[in-house]
Structures are given as C-alpha cells and as structure tokens.
Amino acid sequence: MLRLALLLALLLTAGCTGSPDTRGPFPAGADLVREAATSFASVRSVHFAAGVNGVLPGFPLRQIEGDATLADGGTATGTADVQDGEGHTKFPFDVHDGQESRYRVSTFLGPQGGLKRLLDGVTDAKTEGRENVDGAPALRVGGQVPATVAHGVLPQVTADLTVKVWVADDGGPRRFVRLWVQIPPAGDHLSPVMIELSLTEQQP
C-alpha cells in the first residue's frame, strides 16, 4: 500500500486555461505565497486530484483523486492509479487516521502539514502572471524549494525543487489552489519528474 503522505503530496489535475496574462503590476510573489500558506493552514477538508509525469524511483503513483478531511480524527477516500510492472492498476483507498501512523491525513493537511511546509519553504518567489484555474482567476508564482525542505516532505527527493504556486485572485482570501513541482532526474539517463496538484472544495 502506498503511503498516504506521498499520495496527498502528489495531487494533479488539468485546470489552467489559455496563456498567462503577464501584464503587471502584480503583488510580490513572496507575499502571495506567504498569504496562501497562512490561509491553507486553516483548511480542514479538501478535494484533491493528481498525476505524475515521469518516473520517481520507489514511487509508482500515476494518478490519484479523492477527498481528505481532518474531521473525525482524519480520513481520506478516493482512487489511485499506480504503475504495476509493464501495466498499471487502479484501486480505491479508504484511510482513517489512527489505524497506522504512516497514513495520517495530518501529515500533509493542516497547520503543521507537509503542503504548508512546502509553501513556507518557497524561495526566490516571483509573480509570473495571471491565469484561470478551475474557472477562477489566480496568480502564478514561480520559485524554488530547498532540498532540505523537500526531503522532509518527500523522502525520495534529495535536490532543490522548481515550483509554481497558483494563488486565488478572486477578491477573497489568498487561497492556495494549485502546485506544479519539477524534481531533478535521479540519474544521467533519466528525465525530470513533474507533478502538479489541484485542491478544490476547501473548507475550514
């Protein structure tokens, strides 16, 4: 069984439409990411969907979609698609915190969770433009996440990450709505692994 910590870290769906509007001025990238991290810390329930482009050694996840909540001790349900030899297998999962410490929803959701720690760790943040994400306006911020932060969230990662963070720009709180991650290749003959996450239906 895959670790929930990794499942919840790799969340991806398509959702951005058209080319980004790069006409500024825009809010500072560091401010946007900091506000998004603060807002996300209070999220207790979310719908997630994800996919992985590339091969991350020791991690066969291809796609995942479901719902996670910290309520009632923490639960996550949905479906995952994993690489299985030359093919792949799709299966449902239903995880409840407390059954086994490796599968705790709070590992990634909540004020001490890994997703917030990734946001807190973003450096060299620069606002790149405005796009629509899942039909709503958002600002895209590019940056880096140091290897020390990334490894604490995903043990397989030992190098700095290139990231893009999408922050809601709909007049409400600066919500964290999407994340794109590029992981450097593990060997000379491998390609980078690209991961994107989408978080919708966020509830405090």
Secondary structure, DSSP 8 states (H G I E B T S, - for coil): ---HHHHHH------EEEEEE--S----HHHHHHHHHHHHTT--EEEEEEEEES-BTTB-EEEEEEEEESGGG-EEEEEEEEEETTEEEEEEEEEETTS-GGG-GGGTSSTTSHHHHHHHT-EEEEEEEEEEETTEEEEEEEEEE-HHHHHHH-TT--S-EEEEEEEE-SSS---EEEEEEEE--SSTT---EEEEEEEEEEE-
